[in-house]
Amino acid sequence: MSVQNLNTFDPFADEGDPLGDNENVGSQADYIHIRIQQRNGRKTLTTLQGLPKQYDSKKLLKAFKKEFACNGTLVDDEKLGKVIQLQGDQRLKISTFLTDEGIDRATIKVHGF
């Protein structure tokens, strides 16, 4: 007679999604994320990531800098793709700018304190 419960089992091994094989459920890839990061002192940095491919990041950055009177840069991240960084707290301005350009408000997520 052999004991069955002595088999090795790794509870943290990836076995796929137990609710199904739909990869897009709960995925953050279809959202536009606007975040704020604290720098030193009172300085802040606003980041924008997850823009759809049809929008030109360089032209958007130029429009943001001119409209909001702030400086900014475009950063290429390996996981996140192109990320727009702007000086200051520009979260509300960016979200209203994007909704005025025709992006649905439900796809924009504003994070921060």
Secondary structure as UniProt FT lines:
FT   HELIX           4..6
FT   TURN            11..12
FT   TURN            18..19
FT   TURN            23..26
FT   TURN            29..30
FT   STRAND          32..38
FT   TURN            41..42
FT   STRAND          44..49
FT   TURN            53..54
FT   HELIX           57..68
FT   STRAND          72..77
FT   TURN            78..80
FT   STRAND          81..87
FT   HELIX           91..100
FT   TURN            101..102
FT   HELIX           105..107
FT   STRAND          108..110
//
